[in-house]
Amino acid sequence: MISFTVRMRFATEDRAEIRSILQNLGAASRQEPGCGNYVAHTVESDPDTVVIYEQYRDAEALEAHRSSPHFEQWATNGLYRKMRERSLETLQEIV
């Protein structure tokens, strides 16, 4: 299982649009056969920061996600164009 978080910061005026994009991207991503989890959160103390927790069965499932039409539409042409900062943390499972 591949697990990671993506943290992105957006402009306050983009909040409603980002929420809509994440709802669409999340719904489509969770339908992928190799997606174990896809949950987007806002940070309580900073509502302009989004943290997405993602899990994929294996590297092939992650590549299928990144190559999907919905990823191109909602992430590449949506989130990535609006974000001001981005960081990714790969997670190692303990138990």
Biopython code that builds the backbone (N, CA, C, O; Angstrom):
import numpy as np
from Bio.PDB.StructureBuilder import StructureBuilder

atoms = [
    (1, "MET", "N", (0.855, -1.179, 0.000)),
    (1, "MET", "CA", (0.000, 0.000, 0.000)),
    (1, "MET", "C", (0.898, 1.238, 0.000)),
    (1, "MET", "O", (1.868, 1.313, 0.754)),
    (2, "ILE", "N", (0.568, 2.190, -0.839)),
    (2, "ILE", "CA", (1.277, 3.468, -0.898)),
    (2, "ILE", "C", (0.371, 4.516, -0.258)),
    (2, "ILE", "O", (-0.773, 4.696, -0.677)),
    (3, "SER", "N", (0.887, 5.206, 0.759)),
    (3, "SER", "CA", (0.119, 6.228, 1.472)),
    (3, "SER", "C", (0.908, 7.522, 1.503)),
    (3, "SER", "O", (2.129, 7.512, 1.663)),
    (4, "PHE", "N", (0.210, 8.636, 1.350)),
    (4, "PHE", "CA", (0.876, 9.935, 1.432)),
    (4, "PHE", "C", (-0.145, 11.036, 1.689)),
    (4, "PHE", "O", (-1.351, 10.845, 1.532)),
    (5, "THR", "N", (0.373, 12.186, 2.085)),
    (5, "THR", "CA", (-0.453, 13.382, 2.209)),
    (5, "THR", "C", (0.077, 14.433, 1.253)),
    (5, "THR", "O", (1.276, 14.520, 0.991)),
    (6, "VAL", "N", (-0.842, 15.220, 0.745)),
    (6, "VAL", "CA", (-0.499, 16.374, -0.079)),
    (6, "VAL", "C", (-1.070, 17.587, 0.641)),
    (6, "VAL", "O", (-2.258, 17.631, 0.957)),
    (7, "ARG", "N", (-0.218, 18.563, 0.896)),
    (7, "ARG", "CA", (-0.637, 19.796, 1.566)),
    (7, "ARG", "C", (-0.528, 20.928, 0.551)),
    (7, "ARG", "O", (0.518, 21.125, -0.066)),
    (8, "MET", "N", (-1.624, 21.669, 0.389)),
    (8, "MET", "CA", (-1.655, 22.778, -0.564)),
    (8, "MET", "C", (-2.273, 24.005, 0.088)),
    (8, "MET", "O", (-3.177, 23.905, 0.918)),
    (9, "ARG", "N", (-1.774, 25.141, -0.302)),
    (9, "ARG", "CA", (-2.306, 26.405, 0.202)),
    (9, "ARG", "C", (-2.888, 27.178, -0.976)),
    (9, "ARG", "O", (-2.303, 27.229, -2.058)),
    (10, "PHE", "N", (-4.059, 27.782, -0.739)),
    (10, "PHE", "CA", (-4.775, 28.512, -1.777)),
    (10, "PHE", "C", (-5.150, 29.906, -1.283)),
    (10, "PHE", "O", (-5.115, 30.181, -0.084)),
    (11, "ALA", "N", (-5.504, 30.769, -2.206)),
    (11, "ALA", "CA", (-5.975, 32.107, -1.857)),
    (11, "ALA", "C", (-7.375, 32.004, -1.248)),
    (11, "ALA", "O", (-8.170, 31.150, -1.641)),
    (12, "THR", "N", (-7.661, 32.866, -0.301)),
    (12, "THR", "CA", (-8.958, 32.875, 0.372)),
    (12, "THR", "C", (-10.101, 32.989, -0.628)),
    (12, "THR", "O", (-11.126, 32.325, -0.478)),
    (13, "GLU", "N", (-9.935, 33.818, -1.637)),
    (13, "GLU", "CA", (-11.016, 34.032, -2.605)),
    (13, "GLU", "C", (-11.303, 32.802, -3.476)),
    (13, "GLU", "O", (-12.314, 32.765, -4.177)),
    (14, "ASP", "N", (-10.430, 31.807, -3.439)),
    (14, "ASP", "CA", (-10.622, 30.588, -4.229)),
    (14, "ASP", "C", (-11.273, 29.451, -3.438)),
    (14, "ASP", "O", (-11.468, 28.362, -3.978)),
    (15, "ARG", "N", (-11.611, 29.686, -2.172)),
    (15, "ARG", "CA", (-12.112, 28.617, -1.299)),
    (15, "ARG", "C", (-13.281, 27.827, -1.887)),
    (15, "ARG", "O", (-13.246, 26.596, -1.899)),
    (16, "ALA", "N", (-14.297, 28.505, -2.367)),
    (16, "ALA", "CA", (-15.484, 27.809, -2.888)),
    (16, "ALA", "C", (-15.126, 26.971, -4.113)),
    (16, "ALA", "O", (-15.578, 25.833, -4.238)),
    (17, "GLU", "N", (-14.326, 27.518, -5.006)),
    (17, "GLU", "CA", (-13.923, 26.780, -6.206)),
    (17, "GLU", "C", (-13.072, 25.567, -5.842)),
    (17, "GLU", "O", (-13.255, 24.491, -6.411)),
    (18, "ILE", "N", (-12.149, 25.731, -4.903)),
    (18, "ILE", "CA", (-11.286, 24.622, -4.483)),
    (18, "ILE", "C", (-12.125, 23.516, -3.853)),
    (18, "ILE", "O", (-11.886, 22.336, -4.106)),
    (19, "ARG", "N", (-13.088, 23.884, -3.049)),
    (19, "ARG", "CA", (-13.970, 22.890, -2.425)),
    (19, "ARG", "C", (-14.706, 22.082, -3.500)),
    (19, "ARG", "O", (-14.798, 20.859, -3.403)),
    (20, "SER", "N", (-15.223, 22.757, -4.509)),
    (20, "SER", "CA", (-15.925, 22.087, -5.602)),
    (20, "SER", "C", (-14.995, 21.154, -6.373)),
    (20, "SER", "O", (-15.362, 20.020, -6.680)),
    (21, "ILE", "N", (-13.802, 21.629, -6.682)),
    (21, "ILE", "CA", (-12.814, 20.805, -7.386)),
    (21, "ILE", "C", (-12.500, 19.553, -6.573)),
    (21, "ILE", "O", (-12.472, 18.448, -7.114)),
    (22, "LEU", "N", (-12.266, 19.727, -5.271)),
    (22, "LEU", "CA", (-11.919, 18.586, -4.420)),
    (22, "LEU", "C", (-13.070, 17.589, -4.307)),
    (22, "LEU", "O", (-12.835, 16.382, -4.250)),
    (23, "GLN", "N", (-14.294, 18.072, -4.274)),
    (23, "GLN", "CA", (-15.442, 17.163, -4.226)),
    (23, "GLN", "C", (-15.493, 16.310, -5.488)),
    (23, "GLN", "O", (-15.719, 15.102, -5.410)),
    (24, "ASN", "N", (-15.286, 16.924, -6.644)),
    (24, "ASN", "CA", (-15.294, 16.189, -7.911)),
    (24, "ASN", "C", (-14.114, 15.232, -8.024)),
    (24, "ASN", "O", (-14.281, 14.069, -8.393)),
    (25, "LEU", "N", (-12.927, 15.722, -7.708)),
    (25, "LEU", "CA", (-11.729, 14.894, -7.800)),
    (25, "LEU", "C", (-11.800, 13.731, -6.815)),
    (25, "LEU", "O", (-11.455, 12.601, -7.161)),
    (26, "GLY", "N", (-12.239, 13.999, -5.606)),
    (26, "GLY", "CA", (-12.345, 12.946, -4.597)),
    (26, "GLY", "C", (-13.337, 11.868, -4.994)),
    (26, "GLY", "O", (-13.047, 10.678, -4.868)),
    (27, "ALA", "N", (-14.501, 12.274, -5.472)),
    (27, "ALA", "CA", (-15.524, 11.299, -5.872)),
    (27, "ALA", "C", (-15.014, 10.408, -6.999)),
    (27, "ALA", "O", (-15.204, 9.193, -6.961)),
    (28, "ALA", "N", (-14.371, 10.998, -7.993)),
    (28, "ALA", "CA", (-13.844, 10.214, -9.120)),
    (28, "ALA", "C", (-12.686, 9.327, -8.678)),
    (28, "ALA", "O", (-12.595, 8.173, -9.098)),
    (29, "SER", "N", (-11.808, 9.849, -7.843)),
    (29, "SER", "CA", (-10.633, 9.086, -7.399)),
    (29, "SER", "C", (-11.037, 7.870, -6.577)),
    (29, "SER", "O", (-10.450, 6.799, -6.725)),
    (30, "ARG", "N", (-12.033, 8.027, -5.714)),
    (30, "ARG", "CA", (-12.477, 6.902, -4.875)),
    (30, "ARG", "C", (-13.111, 5.776, -5.691)),
    (30, "ARG", "O", (-13.261, 4.661, -5.190)),
    (31, "GLN", "N", (-13.483, 6.051, -6.931)),
    (31, "GLN", "CA", (-14.044, 5.019, -7.813)),
    (31, "GLN", "C", (-12.962, 4.199, -8.510)),
    (31, "GLN", "O", (-13.261, 3.161, -9.100)),
    (32, "GLU", "N", (-11.715, 4.647, -8.450)),
    (32, "GLU", "CA", (-10.622, 3.914, -9.098)),
    (32, "GLU", "C", (-10.420, 2.577, -8.384)),
    (32, "GLU", "O", (-10.436, 2.530, -7.154)),
    (33, "PRO", "N", (-10.230, 1.486, -9.138)),
    (33, "PRO", "CA", (-10.064, 0.168, -8.516)),
    (33, "PRO", "C", (-8.894, 0.083, -7.533)),
    (33, "PRO", "O", (-8.973, -0.668, -6.560)),
    (34, "GLY", "N", (-7.824, 0.823, -7.759)),
    (34, "GLY", "CA", (-6.651, 0.732, -6.898)),
    (34, "GLY", "C", (-6.592, 1.756, -5.784)),
    (34, "GLY", "O", (-5.622, 1.793, -5.027)),
    (35, "CYS", "N", (-7.622, 2.593, -5.671)),
    (35, "CYS", "CA", (-7.636, 3.632, -4.633)),
    (35, "CYS", "C", (-8.209, 3.056, -3.347)),
    (35, "CYS", "O", (-9.346, 2.584, -3.320)),
    (36, "GLY", "N", (-7.418, 3.099, -2.285)),
    (36, "GLY", "CA", (-7.871, 2.630, -0.985)),
    (36, "GLY", "C", (-8.503, 3.727, -0.157)),
    (36, "GLY", "O", (-9.379, 3.464, 0.667)),
    (37, "ASN", "N", (-8.059, 4.969, -0.372)),
    (37, "ASN", "CA", (-8.544, 6.084, 0.416)),
    (37, "ASN", "C", (-8.197, 7.385, -0.284)),
    (37, "ASN", "O", (-7.109, 7.522, -0.844)),
    (38, "TYR", "N", (-9.112, 8.335, -0.254)),
    (38, "TYR", "CA", (-8.864, 9.670, -0.795)),
    (38, "TYR", "C", (-9.759, 10.615, -0.016)),
    (38, "TYR", "O", (-10.962, 10.692, -0.266)),
    (39, "VAL", "N", (-9.168, 11.335, 0.932)),
    (39, "VAL", "CA", (-9.942, 12.217, 1.802)),
    (39, "VAL", "C", (-9.262, 13.578, 1.862)),
    (39, "VAL", "O", (-8.090, 13.684, 2.225)),
    (40, "ALA", "N", (-10.008, 14.614, 1.503)),
    (40, "ALA", "CA", (-9.485, 15.984, 1.557)),
    (40, "ALA", "C", (-9.995, 16.662, 2.829)),
    (40, "ALA", "O", (-11.153, 16.508, 3.216)),
    (41, "HIS", "N", (-9.104, 17.413, 3.463)),
    (41, "HIS", "CA", (-9.422, 18.127, 4.700)),
    (41, "HIS", "C", (-8.968, 19.581, 4.563)),
    (41, "HIS", "O", (-8.058, 19.881, 3.790)),
    (42, "THR", "N", (-9.599, 20.470, 5.307)),
    (42, "THR", "CA", (-9.017, 21.787, 5.524)),
    (42, "THR", "C", (-8.388, 21.758, 6.909)),
    (42, "THR", "O", (-8.796, 20.984, 7.775)),
    (43, "VAL", "N", (-7.401, 22.600, 7.102)),
    (43, "VAL", "CA", (-6.739, 22.715, 8.397)),
    (43, "VAL", "C", (-7.581, 23.650, 9.261)),
    (43, "VAL", "O", (-7.885, 24.772, 8.856)),
    (44, "GLU", "N", (-7.952, 23.191, 10.440)),
    (44, "GLU", "CA", (-8.851, 23.960, 11.304)),
    (44, "GLU", "C", (-8.340, 25.376, 11.562)),
    (44, "GLU", "O", (-9.118, 26.329, 11.526)),
    (45, "SER", "N", (-7.059, 25.520, 11.818)),
    (45, "SER", "CA", (-6.497, 26.835, 12.133)),
    (45, "SER", "C", (-6.151, 27.650, 10.888)),
    (45, "SER", "O", (-5.764, 28.813, 10.998)),
    (46, "ASP", "N", (-6.289, 27.047, 9.699)),
    (46, "ASP", "CA", (-5.959, 27.741, 8.449)),
    (46, "ASP", "C", (-6.821, 27.185, 7.317)),
    (46, "ASP", "O", (-6.382, 26.284, 6.602)),
    (47, "PRO", "N", (-8.040, 27.701, 7.139)),
    (47, "PRO", "CA", (-8.958, 27.143, 6.152)),
    (47, "PRO", "C", (-8.520, 27.309, 4.698)),
    (47, "PRO", "O", (-9.169, 26.772, 3.801)),
    (48, "ASP", "N", (-7.447, 28.031, 4.449)),
    (48, "ASP", "CA", (-6.908, 28.151, 3.089)),
    (48, "ASP", "C", (-5.894, 27.057, 2.786)),
    (48, "ASP", "O", (-5.354, 26.994, 1.681)),
    (49, "THR", "N", (-5.636, 26.196, 3.763)),
    (49, "THR", "CA", (-4.730, 25.063, 3.571)),
    (49, "THR", "C", (-5.543, 23.779, 3.526)),
    (49, "THR", "O", (-6.390, 23.525, 4.383)),
    (50, "VAL", "N", (-5.263, 22.974, 2.504)),
    (50, "VAL", "CA", (-5.931, 21.692, 2.295)),
    (50, "VAL", "C", (-4.903, 20.589, 2.471)),
    (50, "VAL", "O", (-3.777, 20.697, 1.985)),
    (51, "VAL", "N", (-5.289, 19.529, 3.165)),
    (51, "VAL", "CA", (-4.459, 18.332, 3.288)),
    (51, "VAL", "C", (-5.276, 17.168, 2.736)),
    (51, "VAL", "O", (-6.398, 16.919, 3.178)),
    (52, "ILE", "N", (-4.704, 16.461, 1.768)),
    (52, "ILE", "CA", (-5.368, 15.299, 1.178)),
    (52, "ILE", "C", (-4.605, 14.056, 1.618)),
    (52, "ILE", "O", (-3.389, 13.971, 1.449)),
    (53, "TYR", "N", (-5.332, 13.092, 2.183)),
    (53, "TYR", "CA", (-4.754, 11.806, 2.560)),
    (53, "TYR", "C", (-5.135, 10.808, 1.476)),
    (53, "TYR", "O", (-6.317, 10.611, 1.194)),
    (54, "GLU", "N", (-4.127, 10.177, 0.866)),
    (54, "GLU", "CA", (-4.365, 9.248, -0.236)),
    (54, "GLU", "C", (-3.686, 7.909, 0.022)),
    (54, "GLU", "O", (-2.596, 7.855, 0.592)),
    (55, "GLN", "N", (-4.338, 6.833, -0.400)),
    (55, "GLN", "CA", (-3.768, 5.478, -0.344)),
    (55, "GLN", "C", (-4.083, 4.766, -1.652)),
    (55, "GLN", "O", (-5.198, 4.837, -2.168)),
    (56, "TYR", "N", (-3.071, 4.078, -2.173)),
    (56, "TYR", "CA", (-3.230, 3.303, -3.408)),
    (56, "TYR", "C", (-2.656, 1.913, -3.199)),
    (56, "TYR", "O", (-1.698, 1.729, -2.447)),
    (57, "ARG", "N", (-3.244, 0.947, -3.865)),
    (57, "ARG", "CA", (-2.858, -0.459, -3.728)),
    (57, "ARG", "C", (-1.378, -0.667, -4.024)),
    (57, "ARG", "O", (-0.702, -1.398, -3.300)),
    (58, "ASP", "N", (-0.864, -0.030, -5.081)),
    (58, "ASP", "CA", (0.528, -0.212, -5.496)),
    (58, "ASP", "C", (0.917, 0.912, -6.454)),
    (58, "ASP", "O", (0.111, 1.797, -6.741)),
    (59, "ALA", "N", (2.154, 0.873, -6.947)),
    (59, "ALA", "CA", (2.660, 1.924, -7.837)),
    (59, "ALA", "C", (1.841, 2.022, -9.121)),
    (59, "ALA", "O", (1.646, 3.116, -9.650)),
    (60, "GLU", "N", (1.366, 0.893, -9.621)),
    (60, "GLU", "CA", (0.564, 0.903, -10.845)),
    (60, "GLU", "C", (-0.762, 1.628, -10.619)),
    (60, "GLU", "O", (-1.225, 2.366, -11.489)),
    (61, "ALA", "N", (-1.367, 1.418, -9.459)),
    (61, "ALA", "CA", (-2.630, 2.091, -9.143)),
    (61, "ALA", "C", (-2.416, 3.595, -9.004)),
    (61, "ALA", "O", (-3.252, 4.387, -9.439)),
    (62, "LEU", "N", (-1.302, 3.985, -8.401)),
    (62, "LEU", "CA", (-0.992, 5.409, -8.275)),
    (62, "LEU", "C", (-0.763, 6.026, -9.650)),
    (62, "LEU", "O", (-1.236, 7.130, -9.921)),
    (63, "GLU", "N", (-0.048, 5.329, -10.511)),
    (63, "GLU", "CA", (0.189, 5.831, -11.866)),
    (63, "GLU", "C", (-1.123, 5.934, -12.641)),
    (63, "GLU", "O", (-1.324, 6.890, -13.390)),
    (64, "ALA", "N", (-2.012, 4.963, -12.470)),
    (64, "ALA", "CA", (-3.323, 5.023, -13.125)),
    (64, "ALA", "C", (-4.096, 6.253, -12.650)),
    (64, "ALA", "O", (-4.765, 6.914, -13.445)),
    (65, "HIS", "N", (-4.003, 6.556, -11.362)),
    (65, "HIS", "CA", (-4.655, 7.750, -10.812)),
    (65, "HIS", "C", (-4.092, 9.005, -11.468)),
    (65, "HIS", "O", (-4.845, 9.855, -11.944)),
    (66, "ARG", "N", (-2.789, 9.117, -11.491)),
    (66, "ARG", "CA", (-2.146, 10.320, -12.040)),
    (66, "ARG", "C", (-2.327, 10.461, -13.551)),
    (66, "ARG", "O", (-2.166, 11.554, -14.094)),
    (67, "SER", "N", (-2.660, 9.368, -14.226)),
    (67, "SER", "CA", (-2.861, 9.383, -15.678)),
    (67, "SER", "C", (-4.334, 9.492, -16.071)),
    (67, "SER", "O", (-4.657, 9.531, -17.258)),
    (68, "SER", "N", (-5.210, 9.541, -15.102)),
    (68, "SER", "CA", (-6.647, 9.524, -15.386)),
    (68, "SER", "C", (-7.140, 10.872, -15.924)),
    (68, "SER", "O", (-6.559, 11.914, -15.619)),
    (69, "PRO", "N", (-8.204, 10.849, -16.717)),
    (69, "PRO", "CA", (-8.784, 12.099, -17.219)),
    (69, "PRO", "C", (-9.264, 13.013, -16.094)),
    (69, "PRO", "O", (-9.137, 14.233, -16.195)),
    (70, "HIS", "N", (-9.815, 12.438, -15.022)),
    (70, "HIS", "CA", (-10.288, 13.297, -13.927)),
    (70, "HIS", "C", (-9.125, 13.954, -13.183)),
    (70, "HIS", "O", (-9.275, 15.071, -12.689)),
    (71, "PHE", "N", (-7.972, 13.290, -13.091)),
    (71, "PHE", "CA", (-6.808, 13.916, -12.465)),
    (71, "PHE", "C", (-6.351, 15.106, -13.309)),
    (71, "PHE", "O", (-6.048, 16.175, -12.778)),
    (72, "GLU", "N", (-6.304, 14.910, -14.621)),
    (72, "GLU", "CA", (-5.895, 16.015, -15.499)),
    (72, "GLU", "C", (-6.868, 17.185, -15.381)),
    (72, "GLU", "O", (-6.455, 18.340, -15.278)),
    (73, "GLN", "N", (-8.158, 16.875, -15.396)),
    (73, "GLN", "CA", (-9.160, 17.935, -15.333)),
    (73, "GLN", "C", (-9.142, 18.674, -14.000)),
    (73, "GLN", "O", (-9.070, 19.903, -13.974)),
    (74, "TRP", "N", (-9.208, 17.934, -12.886)),
    (74, "TRP", "CA", (-9.401, 18.564, -11.583)),
    (74, "TRP", "C", (-8.104, 18.903, -10.852)),
    (74, "TRP", "O", (-8.059, 19.902, -10.133)),
    (75, "ALA", "N", (-7.055, 18.108, -11.013)),
    (75, "ALA", "CA", (-5.786, 18.397, -10.325)),
    (75, "ALA", "C", (-4.885, 19.261, -11.202)),
    (75, "ALA", "O", (-4.573, 20.399, -10.851)),
    (76, "THR", "N", (-4.469, 18.716, -12.342)),
    (76, "THR", "CA", (-3.522, 19.431, -13.201)),
    (76, "THR", "C", (-4.073, 20.769, -13.674)),
    (76, "THR", "O", (-3.385, 21.787, -13.593)),
    (77, "ASN", "N", (-5.304, 20.775, -14.167)),
    (77, "ASN", "CA", (-5.880, 22.003, -14.727)),
    (77, "ASN", "C", (-6.739, 22.772, -13.733)),
    (77, "ASN", "O", (-7.326, 23.795, -14.086)),
    (78, "GLY", "N", (-6.818, 22.296, -12.508)),
    (78, "GLY", "CA", (-7.611, 22.967, -11.482)),
    (78, "GLY", "C", (-6.766, 23.351, -10.284)),
    (78, "GLY", "O", (-6.335, 24.496, -10.156)),
    (79, "LEU", "N", (-6.530, 22.376, -9.400)),
    (79, "LEU", "CA", (-5.793, 22.648, -8.163)),
    (79, "LEU", "C", (-4.403, 23.206, -8.415)),
    (79, "LEU", "O", (-4.005, 24.193, -7.796)),
    (80, "TYR", "N", (-3.665, 22.580, -9.318)),
    (80, "TYR", "CA", (-2.271, 22.976, -9.530)),
    (80, "TYR", "C", (-2.148, 24.400, -10.063)),
    (80, "TYR", "O", (-1.135, 25.061, -9.834)),
    (81, "ARG", "N", (-3.150, 24.869, -10.759)),
    (81, "ARG", "CA", (-3.107, 26.240, -11.296)),
    (81, "ARG", "C", (-3.476, 27.276, -10.242)),
    (81, "ARG", "O", (-3.129, 28.451, -10.365)),
    (82, "LYS", "N", (-4.175, 26.836, -9.214)),
    (82, "LYS", "CA", (-4.629, 27.757, -8.172)),
    (82, "LYS", "C", (-3.736, 27.760, -6.933)),
    (82, "LYS", "O", (-3.728, 28.734, -6.181)),
    (83, "MET", "N", (-2.989, 26.683, -6.714)),
    (83, "MET", "CA", (-2.248, 26.568, -5.454)),
    (83, "MET", "C", (-1.091, 27.556, -5.388)),
    (83, "MET", "O", (-0.465, 27.892, -6.394)),
    (84, "ARG", "N", (-0.835, 28.003, -4.176)),
    (84, "ARG", "CA", (0.282, 28.915, -3.922)),
    (84, "ARG", "C", (1.486, 28.172, -3.374)),
    (84, "ARG", "O", (2.627, 28.580, -3.590)),
    (85, "GLU", "N", (1.230, 27.080, -2.664)),
    (85, "GLU", "CA", (2.289, 26.230, -2.103)),
    (85, "GLU", "C", (1.816, 24.788, -2.168)),
    (85, "GLU", "O", (0.616, 24.512, -2.154)),
    (86, "ARG", "N", (2.781, 23.867, -2.239)),
    (86, "ARG", "CA", (2.441, 22.436, -2.247)),
    (86, "ARG", "C", (3.586, 21.648, -1.639)),
    (86, "ARG", "O", (4.753, 21.926, -1.914)),
    (87, "SER", "N", (3.254, 20.667, -0.813)),
    (87, "SER", "CA", (4.254, 19.727, -0.309)),
    (87, "SER", "C", (3.609, 18.349, -0.234)),
    (87, "SER", "O", (2.396, 18.219, -0.067)),
    (88, "LEU", "N", (4.438, 17.333, -0.358)),
    (88, "LEU", "CA", (3.974, 15.947, -0.332)),
    (88, "LEU", "C", (4.802, 15.192, 0.694)),
    (88, "LEU", "O", (6.024, 15.334, 0.742)),
    (89, "GLU", "N", (4.135, 14.392, 1.513)),
    (89, "GLU", "CA", (4.830, 13.546, 2.486)),
    (89, "GLU", "C", (4.412, 12.102, 2.271)),
    (89, "GLU", "O", (3.235, 11.766, 2.405)),
    (90, "THR", "N", (5.370, 11.250, 1.937)),
    (90, "THR", "CA", (5.113, 9.821, 1.811)),
    (90, "THR", "C", (5.139, 9.217, 3.206)),
    (90, "THR", "O", (6.019, 9.535, 4.006)),
    (91, "LEU", "N", (4.185, 8.351, 3.501)),
    (91, "LEU", "CA", (4.036, 7.778, 4.835)),
    (91, "LEU", "C", (4.480, 6.323, 4.846)),
    (91, "LEU", "O", (4.305, 5.603, 3.863)),
    (92, "GLN", "N", (5.050, 5.900, 5.959)),
    (92, "GLN", "CA", (5.457, 4.513, 6.168)),
    (92, "GLN", "C", (4.527, 3.898, 7.207)),
    (92, "GLN", "O", (4.399, 4.416, 8.316)),
    (93, "GLU", "N", (3.885, 2.805, 6.850)),
    (93, "GLU", "CA", (2.941, 2.148, 7.746)),
    (93, "GLU", "C", (3.676, 1.499, 8.922)),
    (93, "GLU", "O", (4.704, 0.848, 8.737)),
    (94, "ILE", "N", (3.146, 1.682, 10.119)),
    (94, "ILE", "CA", (3.718, 1.069, 11.320)),
    (94, "ILE", "C", (2.960, -0.215, 11.642)),
    (94, "ILE", "O", (3.569, -1.271, 11.814)),
    (95, "VAL", "N", (1.658, -0.128, 11.724)),
    (95, "VAL", "CA", (0.814, -1.306, 11.987)),
    (95, "VAL", "C", (-0.388, -1.285, 11.076)),
    (95, "VAL", "O", (-1.225, -2.186, 11.136)),
]
sb = StructureBuilder()
sb.init_structure("model")
sb.init_model(0)
sb.init_chain("A")
sb.init_seg("    ")
for serial, (resi, resn, name, xyz) in enumerate(atoms, 1):
    if name == "N":
        sb.init_residue(resn, " ", resi, " ")
    sb.init_atom(name, np.array(xyz, "f"), 0.0, 1.0, " ", f" {name:<3s}", serial, name[0])
structure = sb.get_structure()
